[in-house]
Amino acid sequence: MCWKGAVAFRFCAGAKYPEGLQLRGGIVSLDGQERISKVVSGPVQEAAALGEALAELVLQAGGDRILKEIKTQMNG
């Protein structure tokens, strides 16, 4: 698993082989009180589609609200 920092939030992602690809991703609120984490898996050949599906799952699980809160806080 790897952690990559951004200005106001963290995004986590990981990958496993050889059976296929497993992606884990999520978002954490600025205060660290909320964390959303999701996992998708499938063939390596569908990596881009899996990434998009993972992003959509995170957003649908409340990531969209967390992103809006981050933008609001960053813009004052």
N, C-alpha and C positions, 0 to 999 in steps of 0.2 A: 504494500500500500504506500502511496506517496501523498504528501501534503504540499499544496502549492498555495502560497499566500497571495492575496490581492489587497488592494487598498483597504477594503472594509470587511471582507468576508473570506472564508476559506472554501476551497473546493477540493474534494478528495476523489481520487480515482485509482483504480488498481486493475490489473489484468492478469489472467492465468491462462496458461497453455498446457498441454497440447490438445486436449479434448475439444477445444474450441476457445472462445473468448468469453471471459466473465468480466464485466465492468461494474464497478461500485462507485457511486457518486453521491454527492449531497451538498448541503449548504448549512451554514451555522449563522444564527442571528448575531448582530454586532455585540450584544451583551452576553452571548454564549448560552442563553437560557433555552433557546430552541435549536434543535438539530434535526434535519431530515436526511435520511440515508436510504438509498434504493440500490437494487442490483438487477442487472439484466445479463443474459448469456445467449450465445448463439455461435454460428460459424464465423471464423475469422473473415471470410469473404464478405460478411455483412457488417463489418466494423462500423462504418459510417451510420448505417441505419440503427444499429444498436446504440450508438452514442446519442443519436437524436431521440430514440425511444427513452433512454435513461433520463435525458434532460426533461422530456415531457412528463415522465413519472414524478420527478422531483418537483417540477412546477405545479402539477396537479395536486400534490400532497401538501401544498402550502408554501412551496418555494417562491411562487410568484408574489405572495404577500410579503415574505421576508425580503425579497428583492426590492419591492416598492418601499418598504420601511427603510432599507439601506439608502436608497436613492433620496428619500425625503430627508433623512438625517444628514446625508452628505451635502445636500443642496441648501441646508439651513432652513 
